[in-house]
Amino acid sequence: MRRKKELEEQVVQKFPYRCPYCDQPITYDQFNLKVGENEIKCPFCKKKYIKVVSDESPPPQSSPVPAII
């Protein structure tokens, strides 16, 4: 019998969060994010948008892109 190979997830590259309007990289370290909706003002284009934080997730750093091996 052949056994199925177990899949292992590895982070290959991390992408920074970006402003949905001007596409500039944003770090959320400068904001005091709370669980729920947070109004964010982009430091580059000065437009406001909403960042939602769930109660189970840690504060966002950057977006990992997983690779399945």
C-alpha positions in Angstrom: 0.0 0.0 0.0 1.1 3.5 -0.7 0.9 6.1 2.0 -0.1 9.6 1.3 2.6 12.2 1.8 1.8 14.6 4.6 1.6 18.3 3.5 3.7 20.7 5.3 3.1 24.5 5.2 6.0 26.8 5.0 6.0 30.6 4.7 7.9 31.5 1.6 7.6 35.2 1.5 5.8 37.9 3.6 4.1 40.9 2.0 3.4 44.2 3.8 -0.2 45.4 4.3 -1.0 48.1 1.8 -3.4 51.1 1.7 -6.5 50.1 -0.4 -6.4 53.5 -2.1 -2.8 54.4 -2.9 -1.2 50.9 -2.5 1.6 52.2 -0.2 2.9 49.8 2.5 1.3 50.3 5.9 2.5 49.1 9.2 -0.1 48.8 11.9 2.5 49.2 14.8 1.8 52.9 14.8 -1.9 52.4 15.5 -3.6 51.2 18.7 -5.7 48.5 17.1 -8.6 47.1 19.2 -10.8 44.1 18.5 -13.5 45.1 16.0 -13.5 48.0 13.5 -10.6 50.5 13.5 -10.6 53.6 11.4 -7.2 54.0 9.8 -5.9 57.1 8.1 -3.2 56.4 5.5 -0.1 58.6 6.2 0.6 58.8 2.5 -2.7 59.7 0.7 -4.6 60.8 4.0 -7.7 58.7 3.0 -9.5 56.7 5.7 -10.5 53.1 5.7 -11.6 50.4 8.2 -9.3 47.7 9.5 -11.2 44.9 11.2 -9.4 42.9 13.9 -10.9 39.6 15.2 -10.7 38.7 18.8 -8.7 35.5 18.0 -5.9 37.0 15.8 -2.7 38.7 17.0 -2.0 42.3 15.8 -1.2 42.3 12.1 2.5 42.3 11.1 2.6 41.4 7.5 0.7 38.9 5.3 2.4 35.5 5.0 2.1 33.7 1.7 2.1 29.9 2.5 3.5 27.3 0.2 2.2 23.8 0.4 5.1 21.3 0.0 
